[in-house]
Amino acid sequence: MKKISSFLLSVLPLLTFLLTFIPLIAFFCVPPSNLTLIFGIITILLPIVSLILTFVVIPIYTVHATKCERLGQSSRGIWITLFIVLGFFVFPVYWFLYIRTE
């Protein structure tokens, strides 16, 4: 896997999750208008996109962790568990520690 594509895979789920909060903040701070519907749709769609991206990235990083020779057996299990439990918060850390240095 190329470094750039793996970096994008690690950052996109987290980025879409963080972008979810922009419409939420605007929704509560801006007076109601026609934009309220647009912000509502964006607020619903961005978490769904983030969830889909996370479910796409988990198997990719799990396969990488099982094939990575620098990880010990217990480290592999810990990383895979972290991928499943913490999802997009762990992907950039794993990318920085193991994929970037390949």
Solvent accessible surface area in square Angstrom, and as a share of the most:
residue,aa,sasa,rsa
1,M,116,0.52
2,K,161,0.68
3,K,95,0.40
4,I,134,0.68
5,S,50,0.32
6,S,0,0.00
7,F,83,0.34
8,L,89,0.44
9,L,39,0.19
10,S,0,0.00
11,V,40,0.23
12,L,65,0.32
13,P,0,0.00
14,L,38,0.19
15,L,79,0.39
16,T,15,0.08
17,F,61,0.26
18,L,91,0.45
19,L,70,0.35
20,T,10,0.06
21,F,88,0.37
22,I,106,0.54
23,P,7,0.05
24,L,56,0.28
25,I,108,0.55
26,A,21,0.16
27,F,85,0.35
28,F,157,0.65
29,C,98,0.58
30,V,71,0.41
31,P,100,0.63
32,P,123,0.78
33,S,64,0.41
34,N,139,0.71
35,L,93,0.46
36,T,42,0.24
37,L,128,0.64
38,I,89,0.45
39,F,48,0.20
40,G,24,0.24
41,I,85,0.43
42,I,64,0.32
43,T,27,0.16
44,I,112,0.57
45,L,93,0.46
46,L,35,0.17
47,P,49,0.31
48,I,83,0.42
49,V,63,0.36
50,S,3,0.02
51,L,98,0.49
52,I,101,0.51
53,L,39,0.19
54,T,10,0.06
55,F,126,0.52
56,V,73,0.42
57,V,0,0.00
58,I,28,0.14
59,P,72,0.46
60,I,58,0.29
61,Y,0,0.00
62,T,32,0.19
63,V,79,0.46
64,H,30,0.13
65,A,0,0.00
66,T,68,0.39
67,K,151,0.64
68,C,11,0.07
69,E,164,0.73
70,R,137,0.50
71,L,7,0.04
72,G,41,0.40
73,Q,144,0.64
74,S,84,0.54
75,S,40,0.26
76,R,51,0.19
77,G,37,0.35
78,I,104,0.53
79,W,26,0.09
80,I,39,0.20
81,T,76,0.44
82,L,57,0.28
83,F,0,0.00
84,I,113,0.57
85,V,107,0.61
86,L,86,0.43
87,G,8,0.07
88,F,31,0.13
89,F,109,0.45
90,V,10,0.06
91,F,0,0.00
92,P,32,0.20
93,V,75,0.43
94,Y,0,0.00
95,W,33,0.12
96,F,110,0.46
97,L,84,0.42
98,Y,40,0.15
99,I,3,0.02
100,R,96,0.35
101,T,70,0.40
102,E,115,0.52
